[in-house]
């Protein structure tokens, strides 16, 4: 089974920073393996201080469900108590917001990448562009 290597994570981060810079954004990016463990984190100069935690939460959520983190937001729209419960039992990692996408390599989910610092859509657009540039589309 393919794994998420540090080299692949770095390629994703480099491509993400390029995508953010092209859009005039200062973002933070987190890359996690398929179990949600941090592989790499990159905070661009000027990204708000809270963005590393948010990016990690979005990546963790995308990895946990092997689906975009936004999909969990859609599911939880009317389930506020349930969403809060999941967040509590996961130590606050569950972040059902747009901006995290799974990383697929050779047809296998090997992890996920999340971003924070822009609008949710800007975050997701930069992650999608990075994954495409790295050859591991979501």
Buried (B, 14 or more C-beta within 10 A) or exposed (E): EBEBBEEBBBBBBBBBBBBBEEEEBBBBBBBBBBEBEBBBBBBBEEBEEEBBBBBBBBBBBBBBBBBBBBBBBEBBEEEEEEBEEBBEEBEEBBBBBBBBBBBBBEEBBBBBBBBBBBEBEBBBBBBBBBBEBBEBEB
